[in-house]
Amino acid sequence: MARSPTSALAVIALALLLAACASRPVNPPLAHAEQGAGYRFFTRPQYAADNENLVILAFSGGGTRAAAFSYGVLEFLRNTEVVGPKGNRSRLLDHVGVITGVSGGSFTALAYGLYGDKLFDHYEQDFLKRDVQGEITLRTLNPANWPSLWSSGWGRSELAADLYDEVLFHGATFGDLHRGKGPLIIASATDISTGARLPFTQTTFDVLCSDLSALRLSRAAAASSAVPVVLTPITLNNYGGNCGYAPPDWIKPFVDGSDPPRPAARATRHLREEAQYGDSINRPFIHLVDGGVSDNLGMRSVLDSLEVMEALHLNGQPSPLDHTRRIIVFVVNSLSTPRTTWDKSESAPGTLEILVKATGVPIDHYSYEATELLKDSQSRWQAMRRLRESRAFAANQDAAVAAALRTPDATIYAIDVSFARLTDKAELDYLNEQATSFSLPAEAVDRLRAAAARIILDSPDFQRLLRDVGARIVTDQAAGANQ
């Protein structure tokens, strides 16, 4: 029997209604918070033994431009072997202990943490040279997805997360990262309510009383790259206050009272912001957007960690800086500065153009500032070390002076890997014109990868590092491999 038009419409309406019930994935609660468990700094295998060198990669935001540029850094570190003063050979990539990633850079960081060297077999085709942005647009325009997109709990970022899962992460979770033996990966998003940075580590999820190990990597990447307005926030359930969480003893001096140990002002602020997640009654949901809003370089995680380590060391508490001799930070900044013609016209730029520029300029300025703060720490530690080694210090027996000068003996190497370091002006102009999107021409991807290798090889700080450790490059295929 043929159905009447009214019946057919009713069936369609029912299907749409059922589809509209689509809901976002829910991060599960944590029954009991354990400080020595889960995916965090102190549970990674490379921290079980004293290591004189701490190598950190900080991957900035910037869509596929950032993902390809940071991938070029990984390729260079993989393809470059050094021989040490005792004749031992090793790949530079094997020394990396931490990778921070924001927005576009978070995809490369998370994918390398998941796949390790296998990433180099498929990342280029699976993600970098794929029109990811076009696929998100097609799915958004597909009527089959409209009911879900219209629902209150499932937006464009959840749609994007499903795509990222299909093409790159294949259902992997932070539990998979935890079971691996690779470097610690810290992908970050921004809490849109407070502007605070939210790193995806179990340390943060302890305060939320949530189990990070069950969270898909694709949702973390989607949250870290959820550009406001263009994409919707990723929402997490907050169960804070229901798992017996208590701050570890080493944190208490930084969050208790009004006079925390110096120098830890920025780190203290982050710890106090994080502690607010313990109030799940007033904040049962946390809405996350692009990590670049709070930290477009991924450097705040680095700076905060160094501050805490230094403050612990300064106050006589156990710290990784007690045995670390070198802290090597590759600041991988894919910031582009495309030219505009605004100043050639009497007509002012449009509202959308101003909005994009007004959003980006403060982020860009902070990116520069974060790198300079790292260099300031390097200069301060060097100055204090020279003062301790001086005759005047040796003659001074004042305990207060000695305590004040008890800065770490580690040397910081801040290796700036940014477009501005290119000596080829034509190449610099080309890279600066690449859009912040998840779709770039294959040629642009290849030139971004090759540029990263050239910049590192030409870096004075990188060459200084090699001289200081008495090492030399014995194989280097990265500089020309992608030409």
Secondary structure, DSSP 8 states (H G I E B T S, - for coil): ----HHHHHHHHHHHHHHHTT-------B-SS--TTSSSSGGGSGGGSS--SEEEEEEE---HHHHHHHHHHHHHHHHHEEEE-TTS-EEEGGGGEEEEEEETHHHHHHHHHHHHGGGHHHHHIIIIITS-HHHHHHHHHH-GGGHHHHHSTT--HHHHHHHHHIIIIITT-BHHHHHHS-S-EEEEEEEETTT--EEE-SHHHHHHHTB-GGGSBHHHHHHHHT--BTTB--EEEE--TTSS-----TTTHHHHSSS---SS-HHHHHHHHHHHGGG-TTT-SEEEEE-GGGT-TTSHHHHHHHHHHHHHHHHTT---GGGT--EEEEEEEE--------GGG-SS---HHHHHHHHHHHHHHHHHHHHHHHHHHHHHHHHHHHHHHTSHHHHH---HHHHHHT-----EEEEEEEEGGG-S-HHHHHHHHT--SSS---HHHHHHHHHHHHHHHHH-HHHHHHHHHTT-EEEEE-HHHHT-
